[in-house]
């Protein structure tokens, strides 16, 4: 049994690495006693539109972790519903990155700052013992005081916690294609598109068209998102809708080349912690309206780090207040607001374009 670490982070995405970077910034002595395990090997890709809002970059700047990778700055964000379009124009409203590069760059920054990371190590189970945790992976067993579950939407840590409220899952499909200037005008116009038109086909979400850079060349990240928050409506045929959308841009693609993944969100006030364990990022849940998660995951890391710092100072690892702290925080309020709007929109009580206008024009 290895006992060199007091804190174990499961998952090397933005939420997990952000948790460590915040510890390193504000409690470096704890950061040095922390190990992060990642089941895959960097660089590894994740399904994601890749939009990094200014809030996300602001969080990274605060912890001295600016990420410089190929990206497309977005100055116009289009929200479409049939013939109606709401254009939000704001210089550098966000930037579109590729997660394979973003996550790897974030890990490299953390490594340079002293992060201990084991790649290709998978969490299996844990056992409470003497106010500590015994954590088993596919490689070894650890005895730690705190475990951060940052292992994504289908979190194994969350599953083993047996929480009373289960998360809900949205669905997403993604396909990357070389940019065709005739049909993909977004890159030259520094524009990103969320198209809610398929809500007429029972989609409770949108189709996205985001320009990106892949291997130094212009590409497009196309995707479809469905939250299905209104369970009274039939499920949409995502593959049919997405295929039709691609065909409109003269893209012929075998669905076997598409990437699909669930996205977790909480419909009710969630329990995000138990004794010695807390959840961050997709493992905890993100907002259901757009499914955007990078900036929320980075913010989760700041709350988790502060909670753990307090736990060591007080020698109390119950984490009883963590869920309340998340819900009352900035991201908690975003999640609650977006959950409310999502219900209103997909139960026919609000117009999605009016909702997006409220959100993007609101003061932060």
C-alpha positions as CSV (number, residue, x, y, z in Angstrom):
1,X,0.0,0.0,0.0
2,X,1.3,3.4,-1.0
3,X,0.7,6.3,1.5
4,X,2.6,9.2,-0.1
5,X,-0.5,11.1,-0.9
6,X,-3.4,12.6,1.1
7,X,-5.5,13.6,-1.8
8,X,-6.4,11.6,-4.9
9,X,-8.0,13.2,-8.0
10,X,-9.7,10.8,-10.4
11,X,-9.9,12.3,-13.9
12,X,-7.5,14.5,-15.8
13,X,-9.9,16.8,-17.6
14,X,-10.5,20.6,-16.9
15,X,-12.3,20.0,-13.6
16,X,-9.7,17.6,-12.1
17,X,-6.6,19.6,-13.2
18,X,-8.3,22.9,-12.2
19,X,-8.8,21.4,-8.7
20,X,-5.1,20.7,-8.5
21,X,-4.0,24.1,-10.0
22,X,-6.2,25.9,-7.4
23,X,-4.6,23.9,-4.6
24,X,-1.2,24.7,-6.0
25,X,-2.0,28.4,-6.1
26,X,-3.6,28.7,-2.6
27,X,-2.4,25.6,-0.6
28,X,0.8,24.4,-2.3
29,X,1.7,22.1,0.6
30,X,-1.5,20.2,-0.1
31,X,-0.9,20.2,-3.9
32,X,2.4,18.4,-3.3
33,X,0.5,15.6,-1.4
34,X,-2.0,15.2,-4.2
35,X,-2.0,12.5,-7.0
36,X,-4.1,12.7,-10.2
37,X,-4.9,9.5,-12.0
38,X,-6.2,9.5,-15.6
39,X,-7.5,6.3,-17.2
40,X,-6.3,7.3,-20.7
41,X,-3.0,8.6,-22.0
42,X,-2.5,12.2,-23.0
43,X,-3.2,13.6,-25.5
44,X,-6.8,12.1,-25.4
45,X,-9.8,13.5,-27.1
46,X,-13.3,14.3,-25.7
47,X,-16.6,15.0,-27.3
48,X,-17.0,18.8,-27.0
49,X,-17.9,21.8,-29.1
50,X,-14.8,23.4,-27.6
51,X,-16.2,26.8,-26.7
52,X,-14.1,28.5,-24.0
53,X,-15.9,31.5,-22.7
54,X,-14.1,34.6,-21.3
55,X,-15.0,33.4,-17.9
56,X,-13.0,30.2,-18.5
57,X,-9.9,32.1,-19.6
58,X,-10.3,34.5,-16.6
59,X,-10.3,31.6,-14.2
60,X,-7.1,30.2,-15.9
61,X,-5.4,33.6,-15.7
62,X,-6.2,33.8,-12.0
63,X,-4.3,30.6,-11.4
64,X,-1.4,31.6,-13.7
65,X,-2.4,29.0,-16.3
66,X,-3.0,30.8,-19.6
67,X,-3.4,28.3,-22.4
68,X,-2.0,29.2,-25.8
69,X,-3.1,26.7,-28.4
70,X,-4.6,27.0,-31.9
71,X,-8.1,28.4,-31.5
72,X,-10.6,30.4,-33.4
73,X,-11.8,33.7,-31.7
74,X,-15.5,34.2,-31.9
75,X,-16.8,37.7,-32.3
76,X,-20.4,36.8,-33.4
77,X,-22.5,34.1,-31.9
78,X,-25.7,33.2,-33.9
79,X,-28.7,31.6,-32.3
80,X,-31.2,30.4,-35.0
81,X,-34.8,29.3,-34.9
82,X,-36.1,28.8,-38.4
83,X,-36.0,32.2,-40.1
84,X,-35.5,34.0,-36.8
85,X,-31.9,34.8,-35.8
86,X,-30.4,36.5,-32.8
87,X,-26.8,37.6,-33.3
88,X,-24.7,38.4,-30.3
89,X,-21.7,40.5,-31.4
90,X,-18.9,40.9,-28.9
91,X,-15.2,41.0,-29.5
92,X,-13.7,37.7,-28.3
93,X,-16.9,36.5,-26.8
94,X,-15.3,33.0,-26.7
95,X,-12.8,30.9,-28.6
96,X,-13.2,27.5,-30.1
97,X,-10.5,25.0,-29.2
98,X,-10.1,21.2,-29.6
99,X,-10.3,19.3,-26.3
100,X,-7.5,17.0,-27.3
101,X,-5.1,20.0,-27.3
102,X,-6.8,22.0,-24.5
103,X,-6.7,19.2,-21.9
104,X,-3.2,18.2,-22.9
105,X,-1.9,21.9,-22.6
106,X,-3.6,22.2,-19.2
107,X,-2.0,19.0,-18.0
108,X,1.4,20.3,-19.2
109,X,1.0,23.5,-17.2
110,X,0.2,21.5,-14.1
111,X,3.1,19.2,-14.6
112,X,5.5,22.2,-14.9
113,X,4.1,23.4,-11.6
114,X,4.7,20.0,-9.9
115,X,1.6,17.9,-10.5
116,X,2.0,14.2,-9.8
117,X,0.0,12.3,-12.4
118,X,-0.4,8.6,-13.3
119,X,-1.8,8.0,-16.8
120,X,-3.5,4.8,-17.8
121,X,-4.6,4.2,-14.2
122,X,-8.3,3.5,-13.6
123,X,-10.3,4.0,-10.5
124,X,-12.1,0.8,-9.3
125,X,-13.5,1.2,-5.8
126,X,-13.1,2.7,-2.4
127,X,-13.7,1.7,1.2
128,X,-14.1,4.0,4.2
129,X,-11.7,3.0,7.1
130,X,-10.8,5.0,10.2
131,X,-12.0,8.4,8.8
132,X,-9.8,7.8,5.7
133,X,-10.4,6.2,2.3
134,X,-8.8,3.1,0.9
135,X,-9.0,3.6,-2.9
136,X,-8.3,0.7,-5.3
137,X,-7.2,1.2,-8.9
138,X,-6.2,-1.2,-11.6
139,X,-2.6,-0.7,-10.5
140,X,-2.4,-0.3,-6.7
141,X,-4.2,0.7,-3.5
142,X,-4.0,4.2,-1.9
143,X,-5.0,5.4,1.6
144,X,-6.1,9.0,1.4
145,X,-8.0,11.6,3.3
146,X,-9.8,13.2,0.3
147,X,-11.0,11.9,-3.1
148,X,-12.1,14.2,-5.9
149,X,-14.3,12.6,-8.5
150,X,-13.5,14.3,-11.8
151,X,-14.1,11.4,-14.0
152,X,-16.8,12.7,-16.3
153,X,-20.5,12.2,-17.0
154,X,-20.5,8.4,-16.4
155,X,-18.4,8.9,-13.3
156,X,-17.4,5.6,-11.5
157,X,-16.7,7.5,-8.4
158,X,-20.2,8.9,-8.3
159,X,-21.7,5.4,-9.0
160,X,-19.8,3.9,-6.1
161,X,-21.0,6.7,-3.8
162,X,-24.6,5.4,-4.1
163,X,-26.1,8.9,-3.9
164,X,-29.8,9.4,-3.3
165,X,-30.4,11.6,-6.4
166,X,-29.2,10.3,-9.7
167,X,-28.1,12.6,-12.5
168,X,-30.1,13.0,-15.7
169,X,-28.3,12.5,-19.0
170,X,-28.4,14.6,-22.2
171,X,-27.2,13.2,-25.5
172,X,-24.6,14.6,-27.9
173,X,-23.1,13.6,-31.3
174,X,-20.1,15.2,-32.9
175,X,-18.5,15.1,-36.3
176,X,-15.4,17.0,-37.5
177,X,-15.1,17.8,-41.2
178,X,-12.7,20.0,-43.3
179,X,-14.1,23.5,-43.7
180,X,-15.8,24.0,-47.1
181,X,-15.7,27.8,-47.8
182,X,-18.8,27.6,-49.9
183,X,-21.0,26.3,-47.1
184,X,-19.0,26.9,-44.0
185,X,-18.7,30.6,-43.7
186,X,-18.2,30.6,-40.0
187,X,-14.4,30.6,-40.0
188,X,-13.9,33.6,-42.1
189,X,-16.6,35.5,-40.2
190,X,-15.3,34.4,-36.8
191,X,-18.8,33.1,-36.1
192,X,-20.3,30.2,-34.2
193,X,-23.8,28.9,-34.6
194,X,-26.4,27.2,-32.4
195,X,-29.4,26.2,-34.5
196,X,-32.5,25.4,-32.5
197,X,-34.6,24.9,-35.7
198,X,-34.8,21.1,-35.2
199,X,-36.9,21.7,-32.0
200,X,-39.8,21.4,-34.5
201,X,-38.7,17.8,-34.8
202,X,-38.9,17.2,-31.0
203,X,-35.3,18.0,-30.5
204,X,-34.9,19.6,-27.1
205,X,-31.6,21.2,-27.9
206,X,-29.7,22.4,-30.9
207,X,-27.3,21.7,-33.7
208,X,-24.0,23.5,-33.5
209,X,-21.5,24.6,-36.2
210,X,-18.2,25.8,-34.7
211,X,-15.1,26.6,-36.7
212,X,-11.8,25.1,-35.4
213,X,-8.2,24.5,-36.3
214,X,-7.0,21.0,-36.8
215,X,-3.4,20.3,-37.7
216,X,-3.0,23.9,-38.7
217,X,-5.9,23.7,-41.2
218,X,-9.5,25.1,-41.0
219,X,-12.1,22.5,-39.9
220,X,-15.6,22.6,-38.7
221,X,-16.9,21.0,-35.5
222,X,-20.5,20.0,-36.2
223,X,-22.7,18.5,-33.5
224,X,-26.2,17.9,-32.1
225,X,-27.3,18.2,-28.5
226,X,-30.6,16.9,-26.9
227,X,-31.4,17.4,-23.2
228,X,-34.9,15.8,-23.3
229,X,-36.0,17.6,-20.1
230,X,-39.7,17.4,-21.1
231,X,-40.2,13.6,-20.7
232,X,-43.8,13.9,-22.1
233,X,-42.5,14.5,-25.6
234,X,-41.2,11.7,-27.8
235,X,-37.5,11.2,-28.3
236,X,-36.2,12.8,-31.5
237,X,-34.3,10.8,-34.1
238,X,-30.9,12.4,-33.5
239,X,-29.1,10.6,-36.3
240,X,-31.8,11.5,-38.9
241,X,-31.8,15.2,-37.8
242,X,-28.0,15.4,-37.7
243,X,-27.6,13.6,-41.1
244,X,-30.0,16.0,-42.7
245,X,-28.1,18.9,-41.2
246,X,-24.8,17.7,-42.6
247,X,-26.3,17.1,-46.0
248,X,-27.4,20.7,-46.1
249,X,-23.7,21.5,-46.1
250,X,-23.0,18.9,-48.7
251,X,-21.3,16.6,-46.1
252,X,-21.8,12.9,-46.7
253,X,-20.7,10.9,-43.7
254,X,-21.1,7.4,-42.4
255,X,-22.7,7.6,-38.9
256,X,-20.0,5.1,-37.8
257,X,-17.6,8.0,-38.0
258,X,-19.6,10.1,-35.6
259,X,-18.8,10.3,-31.9
260,X,-21.5,10.1,-29.3
261,X,-21.5,10.6,-25.6
262,X,-23.8,11.4,-22.6
263,X,-23.7,14.7,-20.7
264,X,-24.8,14.7,-17.1
265,X,-26.9,17.4,-15.4
266,X,-29.0,17.5,-12.3
267,X,-32.7,18.1,-12.4
268,X,-33.0,18.6,-8.7
269,X,-30.8,19.8,-5.9
270,X,-28.0,17.3,-6.0
271,X,-25.8,15.6,-3.4
272,X,-22.3,16.2,-4.6
273,X,-20.3,14.8,-1.7
274,X,-20.1,12.2,1.0
275,X,-17.5,11.6,3.8
276,X,-14.0,12.1,2.3
277,X,-15.4,12.4,-1.3
278,X,-16.6,15.3,-3.5
279,X,-17.5,15.6,-7.2
280,X,-16.5,18.2,-9.7
281,X,-17.2,18.9,-13.4
282,X,-19.3,16.6,-15.4
283,X,-19.2,14.1,-12.6
284,X,-21.1,16.6,-10.5
285,X,-23.3,17.9,-13.3
286,X,-23.4,20.9,-15.6
287,X,-26.2,23.2,-16.9
288,X,-28.7,21.5,-19.2
289,X,-29.7,24.4,-21.5
290,X,-26.6,24.4,-23.7
291,X,-24.6,21.6,-22.1
292,X,-21.5,23.9,-22.0
293,X,-19.0,22.6,-19.5
294,X,-15.5,23.9,-19.8
295,X,-15.9,27.1,-17.8
296,X,-18.1,25.4,-15.3
297,X,-15.6,22.6,-14.8
298,X,-12.8,25.1,-14.2
299,X,-14.9,27.0,-11.7
300,X,-15.8,23.7,-9.9
301,X,-12.0,23.3,-9.3
302,X,-11.8,26.5,-7.3
303,X,-14.7,25.5,-5.0
304,X,-13.3,22.0,-4.5
305,X,-9.8,23.3,-3.7
306,X,-11.2,25.7,-1.1
307,X,-13.4,23.0,0.5
308,X,-10.4,20.6,0.8
309,X,-8.2,23.3,2.2
310,X,-10.8,24.1,4.9
311,X,-11.1,20.3,5.6
312,X,-7.4,20.0,6.3
313,X,-7.4,23.1,8.5
314,X,-10.3,21.9,10.5
315,X,-9.4,18.2,10.3
316,X,-13.0,17.5,9.2
317,X,-13.5,15.6,6.0
318,X,-17.3,15.2,6.1
319,X,-17.7,17.7,3.2
320,X,-21.3,18.3,4.4
321,X,-21.4,21.8,3.2
322,X,-19.9,21.2,-0.3
323,X,-23.2,20.7,-2.1
324,X,-24.7,23.9,-0.6
325,X,-21.5,25.8,-1.4
326,X,-21.7,24.8,-5.0
327,X,-25.4,25.6,-5.3
328,X,-24.9,29.1,-3.8
329,X,-21.9,29.8,-5.9
330,X,-21.7,31.6,-9.2
331,X,-21.8,28.3,-11.2
332,X,-24.6,27.0,-9.0
333,X,-26.7,29.9,-9.9
334,X,-25.9,29.5,-13.5
335,X,-27.0,25.8,-13.4
336,X,-30.2,26.7,-11.6
337,X,-31.0,29.5,-14.0
338,X,-30.3,27.3,-17.1
339,X,-32.3,24.4,-15.6
340,X,-35.3,26.8,-15.1
341,X,-35.0,28.2,-18.6
342,X,-34.6,24.8,-20.1
343,X,-37.8,23.6,-18.5
344,X,-39.7,26.7,-19.6
345,X,-38.5,26.5,-23.2
346,X,-39.2,22.8,-23.7
347,X,-42.6,22.9,-22.1
348,X,-43.5,25.6,-24.5
349,X,-43.7,28.5,-22.0
350,X,-40.7,30.5,-23.3
351,X,-39.0,31.2,-26.6
352,X,-35.5,29.9,-26.9
353,X,-34.1,33.0,-28.7
354,X,-35.5,35.3,-26.1
355,X,-33.9,33.1,-23.4
356,X,-30.5,33.1,-25.1
357,X,-30.8,36.9,-25.4
358,X,-31.5,37.2,-21.6
359,X,-28.5,35.0,-20.8
360,X,-25.8,36.5,-23.1
361,X,-26.8,40.1,-22.4
362,X,-27.1,39.7,-18.7
363,X,-24.3,41.3,-16.6
364,X,-22.0,38.6,-15.2
